[in-house]
Amino acid sequence: MKSKVFIRKKRIIEIYFVLYLAALILLIPGKEQNDKPKNDNNKIFQIPFSLKAEKTSLNAYYKIDSLGIRTIIKDTVNNIYYTGNVSDVNYTITIKDISSNQNYKITESNNNFNIFNYEKNNKDNSLIFKWKPDLKDRKSKSYNITITAKAKSLDSNSYGKIVEDKIQFAVNLNIDLEDLKNIEKLNLNNSNVKTNIELVPNERVILLPRDEVINVISSTQWENEINIIGLSPKKDLRKQPEIEIIRDPNDKIGGTAYVSGVKENSLIIKGEAPYLGTMSVKVKIIRHSDGFQASKSFQVKTILMEEPQIPEIIYPGLTYKFDPKIPITSAKNSYSELKDKDGILFAKATGNNPINFTPNITDTGKTLFFERYIDNNLIGQKYRIRINNFPNPEIYRISEISNKKVRVYTNAYGLYNKNPNYVKNIEIIEGNAKVREIIGAQSNPDIQNYIYKQVFEIIPIDNNKQFYFKIRAVAENGQKSEIKTYYYD
């Protein structure tokens, strides 16, 4: 019996001993991640500093008819909070206009944007973002808002380091023009136009497309997001959303649309664009609780893709322009690239900007491919471009001027060490001949095409011997022409 008691106590003592060792190990100081060289003061560290937005989107919905402007929804303020032991918080707000694909920035030194602005509230670590919907052009608008904050850390492990975080949310303006004939008589700048403020009753459901019109390349993929106010599509739909497509000029132009994703407050609609014309997409939903129906349409317009303006053969040392001819679309990003068969990038340009490319002499013999991308999808074909060496010089004519005197006419091509690649000499391979260049007889060089015309004169060394020779032209870069033979009868 004593033996059993002794064994139990021993095990308890062993367990406590292991726990004691573990505690000691945890107390041993380890090498911290922030033990870095002192020259990284400007590096951004990811420590507990974060931004939080009160709302994921701001939405305004107006109806304009012969009675004036009615405000159905007007949500124009978003509170942004930060957490973390920091000081000197600075904000930069980037606003992307989805329809024009243009970006605008607001900073503390430049906070005069007439539609958007913000105020800092240091008492509760918040920023108040404000939006004033612009109704002058009577168009629906969507914006992506990115707020970036940088601050100085007061945390003991990273004191004085720069920390950064960013958040994003959407801003949507939806304008419903109910009576176009009467609306033309309205002047939105006239203070006499009546404006009724009317909050949306709880039973209303409103669909707000991110894009009212989507401009997209023929037969490529497109995407739109439908923001929904009044229900959650994840919880409150009676059945799957319905999609109706109307094609113009006819149903033979193709084009598809389908629901590809469901978020808490929106639907993601995707499809393939028609190969020409316009496709109207109508999205319809039914609320489960009461059967309330809501629908909204948007358009998918086809843009035909032009062929790019690019050279097929290029030469080292010369600069060439590659014009991608990418049209303005509703895509998030577009770009063009020059790369080799292994995917190594030689040059790149965003949007419809041209690529200006100068191959090196070491690139001679390579084949590059010019490619265009929209939303990271290859558009059209890959275009093959060959980097050739300049053509060899050529002797294109030998002409008798007088008794035992001839002139030799040459062409040389390209650049050598960034200078014109002239024929530096006529090499006498064999024969009774000597040569000199006639500077005044040569034509003006074709600078645009890098062609240089020269004239040389050849006479016999010994007039008592037969006048004949074998010659070739040698350019500055060492290239040589074909051998030419001449005999004087």
Residue, then its C-alpha position, 0 to 999 in steps of 0.5 A: m500500500k505504501s508502495k502505491v502511494f509512493i509511486r503516485k507522489k513520484r509521478i506528481i513530482e515528475i509532472y510538476f518538474v516538467l512544467y517548471l522546466a517549460a516555464l524556465i524555457l519560455l523565460i529565456p530571451g530569444k532573438e526578436q524579429n525586430d533585431k535588425p540593422k539600424n539602417d532600416n528606419n524607413k522600412i514599413f513594419q506590419i505590427p498591430f496597427s489597423l484601420k476599420a471602416e464603419k460601412t463597406s459602401l456608401n450609396a445614394y439613390y435619386k429619382i429625377d422627373s418633371l417634379g424635380i429631384r427626389t432623394i430616395i437614399k443619401d448615405t454620404v458619411n463613413n467613419i474610419y477608426y484605427t487601432g494601435n499604439v501609434s502617433d502622427v497618423n497621416y492619411t492618403i485617400t485614393i479615389k478611382d472613378i470606375s467609369s473613366n478609370q481615373n484616379y484622384k488623391i486627397t491628402e492633408s495638404n490637398n483636401n479640396f476635392n469638390i465631391f469628397n473630403y475628410e476630417k480627422n478626429n483625434k479624440d476618438n482616433s477616427l477619420i470622417f469621410k464625406w461625400k457630396p453626390d454630384l447630380k449635374d451630369r445626371k449620370s450614375k457613378s461608382y467609385n472605389i475608395t482606398i484609405t491608406a494610413k501611415a503612423k509612427s509606432l510607440d510600441s516598445n518592440s518597434y518604437g519610432k518605426i513607420v507602420e501602415d494599413k489600408i482599407q477599401f470601400a465603395v461609393n455608388l451614385n444611382i440616378d433614375l431618370e423617369d421622364l426624359k421629355n420633362i427632364e430636358k426642361l429641368n435645370l439642375n443648377n436652378s435653385n427653384v427646382k424642388t427636392n424632396i427628401e424621402l427615406v426608403p421604407n423598410e419594404r423597398v429593395i434597390l439594386l445599384p450596379r457598379d457599372e451602368v454601361i460596360n465597354v468590353i472587347s468583342s467576345t471577351q469576359w466581363e464582370n459587374e457587381i450589383n449592390i443590393i439595399g433592402l435584403s441580403p442575397k445570402k439569406d433573404l432570396r426566395k429563389q435564385p436571381e433571374i437574368e434576362i438578356i436582350r441583344d441588339p441588333n439580334d440574338k445572333i450576336g452572342g453574349t452570355a450573363y450569369v451569377s458567379g458569386v453571392k456576397e452579403n450585400s451584392l451579386i457578382i454577374k459575369g459573362e462573355a461579351p457579344y462579338l458585336g452590338t449591345m447586350s442589355v442584362k436585366v437582373k431580377i430578385i424576389r425577397h423571401s419574406d414578402g415576395f417583393q420583387a426588384s430588378k435593374s438593367f445594365q448594358v454590355k457594349t462591344i468594342l472592336m479591337e484594332e490591330p497594333q502598329i508594330p514592326e515585324i523586324i527590328y535592329p539593335g541600337l535603334t528605338y522602335k515604337f509599339d502602339p498597342k491600340i488598346p481601346i478604353t474599356s470598363a476593365k480594371n487594368s490593361y497593358s502590353e508586353l514584349k517578352d521572349k519565348d521563355g516569358i522573360l520580360f523586355a518591356k511593358a506599358t500600361g493602358n494604351n501607352p506605347i512601348n518604346f524599345t531599343p534592343n541591345i547588340t546582345d539581343t541580335g537573333k532573338t525572337l520576341f512576342f508582343e502581347r496585349y492584356i485586359d484584366n490579365n487576360l491575353i487579348g488577340q494573338k501573339y505577334r512575333i518580332r525578330i531582332n536581326n543584325f543589320p544587313n551586310p554592306e553591298i556593292y550594288r554597282i561598278s561603273e567605268i568612268s574612263n580608260k582604266k578608271v571605275r567607280v564603285y557604289t556601296n550601301a551600308y546599313g544601321l549603327y555601330n557604337k551609336n554612330p552611322n555604320y559606314v563602309k570603312n574601306i574597300e578591301i582589295i582581295e587580289g588584282n592590279a588595283k588601288v582605291r580611294e573614296i570620293i566624298g563629294a560624289q556620295s548621296n545624302p544618307d537615308i537617316q530614317n532607314y539608316i542607309y548610307k550610300q558611298v562612292f569609291e574610285i579604283i584605278p590600276i597600280d601599274n598601267n602596264k599590267q592588266f587592270y582587274f580586281k576582286i573586292r568587297a566592302v567592309a563596314e565599321n561593324g566588321q560586316k562584309s559584302e559579297i565579293k565582286t570581280y572586275y576585268y578591263d578588256 
